[in-house]
Amino acid sequence: MQSTRYDVIIVGGAAVGSATAYFLAKLGFPVDRVAVIERDPTYSEAATPRSLGGIRQQFTTRENMLMSRFGMEFVKSIGEHLTVDGDVPDVGWKEQGYLFLASDKGLASLKQNHVVQRSIGAQVEILAPDALKAKFPWINVEGLAAGSFGFQGEGWVDPYALLQAFRRKARSLGVTYIEDEVVGVDKDGGKITGVTLKSGKKLSCGTLINTAGTRGHFLAKMAGVDIPVRPRKRIIYVFDCREPPPRSPLVIDTNGVFVRPEGPSFVCGVSPTEDKDPDCLDFEIDYSFWEELVWPTIAHRVPAFEAVKLVRAWAGHYDYNTLDQNVILGRHPDCKNMLLANGFSGHGLQQSPAAGRALAELVIHGGYRSLDLTRFSYERVIKNDPIIEANVW
Ligand SMILES: Cc1cc2nc3c(=O)[nH]c(=O)nc-3n(C[C@H](O)[C@H](O)[C@H](O)COP(=O)(O)OP(=O)(O)OC[C@H]3O[C@@H](n4cnc5c(N)ncnc54)[C@H](O)[C@@H]3O)c2cc1C
């Protein structure tokens, strides 16, 4: 059977895959030579629509900060990028900030992180307990030494709306989306020559881009390589509160429990400890985190949350990089025409515009043009040299 040929096949058409398709088109790559293969165009199991859509500057790795800042700037000017037929997408950007809290134990690193963040121009301030109480009178500052508040350039978007805006724009520019699943990768020596789809069709390609998210390691395996990325479940609890605190930022307590408003309700959660964090793809909800850790923490921190009504919960999966919880981006050394964008862990939505642009630059120019992301390459996996990013959870 003769196979259809594309120069670029993008496997996975959620936030990162669709951002990549969009940037390829925007940067002038011939779109009739690009196909996005997506197994489920409803995205029912993908990480993107299950995400909280948070965008923050408060990382400790320069590249993470710069990627997320580009994401924030992109979202704030979304009409300039993703308008289709005069229809400006509404991605629901809420610039309400992130507030990281620290006890005496965490104070030194909070201050250290602050210096790094300020040095690249992040709009963050350290608030002592008095200042915290003055700014957020609804917070109980007991046990706190300080908080780091991102007063500008941090907030959250509707992740599904961002994904759909990328997808719609990419399609309007001529990129082909194919509803099918890649079930096999064909190779000749160290080079990928094409893919086999569940429908039985075969496509050949010049470059394969792995934006398969939580299933990215399955795709890598089909190409004969291993990436240290596995699906890890995260649970989000949604509650209502009779007297909600006004205009709250996303608050991260000293034990990692986070909470933020979502419309008239609130969303919250916590990442489990490593021993309670198996690789898995199920969507079962464990309410013990809510009962034993999440609710007690938020009720202590915000007295208004002592009386809340849990209304629902959902589970999703991080594409969790077991080496260092940061993206692996760029070529795989043993399979040079496969580009990876895997292992974003909990911060891939905000980095999707920067990752999409970076992948498009690699395809078109063979190297990065706008932001040097070499540090995220697979080589660090080979060297077992993790990037130490303090603000991931
Ligand atoms: C609960 C939760 C909260 C989060 N909160 C945030 C946050 O606040 N901020 C943030 O920046 N990030 C957050 N994230 C992380 C973020 O959602 C992900 O990093 C990001 O969405 C990854 O996007 P992606 O396009 O790479 O992958 P995905 O969204 O997982 O999409 C991958 C796509 O590939 C398709 N696919 C897979 N295999 C194949 C195949 N073989 N053939 C064809 N198609 C295939 C899938 O169907 C899917 O649509 C959160 C994640 C979760 C689970």
The ligand as an ORCA input file, in Angstrom:
! r2SCAN-3c Opt
* xyz 0 1
  C      -4.965     18.165     37.496
  C      -3.959     18.871     36.625
  C      -3.676     20.217     36.858
  C      -2.754     20.885     36.059
  N      -2.549     22.212     36.273
  C      -1.698     22.890     35.473
  C      -1.526     24.288     35.637
  O      -2.126     24.912     36.526
  N      -0.686     24.923     34.788
  C       0.012     24.266     33.808
  O       0.777     24.905     33.087
  N      -0.140     22.937     33.625
  C      -0.961     22.235     34.429
  N      -1.129     20.895     34.266
  C      -0.268     20.192     33.295
  C      -0.802     20.380     31.876
  O      -2.160     20.064     31.829
  C      -0.033     19.481     30.900
  O       1.357     19.607     31.116
  C      -0.342     19.880     29.460
  O      -1.726     19.974     29.264
  C       0.264     18.870     28.510
  O      -0.297     19.088     27.221
  P       0.045     18.097     26.045
  O      -0.597     18.634     24.829
  O       1.511     17.847     26.030
  O      -0.577     16.694     26.491
  P      -2.078     16.163     26.646
  O      -3.012     17.234     27.027
  O      -2.010     14.959     27.523
  O      -2.449     15.712     25.195
  C      -1.838     14.633     24.523
  C      -2.735     14.244     23.369
  O      -2.099     13.218     22.624
  C      -3.084     12.302     22.192
  N      -2.392     11.027     21.927
  C      -1.667     10.308     22.816
  N      -1.165      9.212     22.230
  C      -1.576      9.234     20.932
  C      -1.382      8.366     19.833
  N      -0.635      7.251     19.945
  N      -1.976      8.683     18.664
  C      -2.714      9.812     18.528
  N      -2.943     10.661     19.561
  C      -2.375     10.389     20.736
  C      -4.061     12.253     23.360
  O      -5.337     11.787     22.959
  C      -4.082     13.696     23.814
  O      -5.114     14.451     23.238
  C      -2.057     20.193     35.019
  C      -2.336     18.845     34.781
  C      -3.286     18.197     35.576
  C      -3.588     16.750     35.294
*
